[in-house]
């Protein structure tokens, strides 16, 4: 099916093939689906990286507040008791 676009005397008519428009739409839908999947992968990676940062910050906080037990020192103290 063809569609003619343009005015009668000012421009030559441009013929747009409906099949081309449909093909473009399908191609763009596939492209959108691809990028949606890529976005989901990136969001999953971001989630785990944020969790890793949270754990690292917790460890740093514990060390700064000296809440971490020095295992060697703890064992030596226990042995002496």
C-alpha positions in Angstrom: 0.0 0.0 0.0 1.4 3.4 -0.9 0.8 6.8 0.6 1.5 10.0 -1.3 2.5 13.0 0.8 3.1 16.6 -0.5 1.1 19.4 -2.0 0.1 19.5 -5.6 2.3 22.2 -7.1 4.9 23.1 -4.5 6.8 19.9 -4.0 7.1 16.6 -5.9 5.1 13.9 -4.1 7.0 11.6 -1.8 6.0 8.0 -1.8 6.2 6.2 1.5 5.8 2.5 1.5 3.7 1.2 4.3 5.9 -1.9 4.4 8.9 0.3 5.1 7.1 2.1 7.9 6.0 -1.2 9.5 9.5 -2.6 9.1 11.0 0.5 10.8 8.5 0.2 13.7 9.4 -3.5 14.2 13.1 -2.7 14.1 12.7 0.1 16.7 10.6 -2.1 18.9 13.4 -4.8 18.9 15.9 -2.1 19.6 13.9 -0.8 22.5 13.5 -4.4 23.9 17.3 -4.8 23.6 18.0 -1.6 25.6 15.4 -2.5 28.2 17.2 -5.8 28.8 20.6 -4.0 29.0 19.1 -1.5 31.5 17.9 -4.3 33.7 21.3 -5.9 33.7 22.9 -2.6 34.6 20.4 -2.0 37.4 21.1 -5.4 38.8 24.9 -4.7 38.7 24.3 -1.4 40.4 22.3 -3.1 43.2 25.1 -5.4 44.0 27.7 -2.7 43.8 25.7 -0.6 46.2 25.4 -3.5 48.6 29.2 -4.0 48.4 29.7 -0.3 49.2 27.3 -0.6 52.1 29.3 -3.6 53.5 32.6 -1.8 53.0 31.3 1.3 54.8 30.0 -0.9 57.7 33.5 -2.5 58.0 35.2 0.9 57.9 32.7 2.2 60.6 33.4 -0.9 62.8 37.1 -0.4 62.5 36.9 3.3 63.3 34.8 2.5 66.4 37.1 -0.4 67.3 34.2 -2.8 67.3 36.3 -5.4 65.5 37.8 -8.1 67.7 41.4 -8.8 67.2 41.3 -12.6 67.1 44.9 -13.1 67.9 44.7 -10.7 70.9 41.5 -12.3 72.0 43.0 -15.8 71.9 46.1 -14.6 73.9 43.9 -13.0 76.5 41.7 -16.1 76.8 44.8 -18.3 77.1 46.1 -16.2 80.0 42.8 -16.5 81.8 
